[in-house]
Amino acid sequence: AGDISVIDVASAEGSTHGNGHAYFRKSPWASSDILMTLAYDLPPAECGLVRKTGASVWTFPPDYIEHLRAALMKANPEVAKSMSEQGTVLEDSARC
């Protein structure tokens, strides 16, 4: 899309472990967001991030993983089918 998005990872699970850019590996939320962006070219809102009020910075909400799951199911229906066939329980979330 050509736009640059600024993501504040301070509220992402595991983001405070390590130093520097270790959060890429230490935070499952941050790494999932990066992978979703690379794999599906989704903007922050479609990945489940929320924009800070009055700022152009995106953050991870407490229920990020639920939004991420919904975004993945929407972006790749084959994943939902595969999980269903394996007996994995999927939460129904239309928020993303």
Buried (B, 14 or more C-beta within 10 A) or exposed (E): EEEEBEBBBEBBBBBBEEEEEBBEEBBBBBBBBBEBBEEBEBEBBBBBBBEEEEEEEBBBEEEBBBBBBBBBBBBBEEBBEEBEEEEEEEEEBEEB
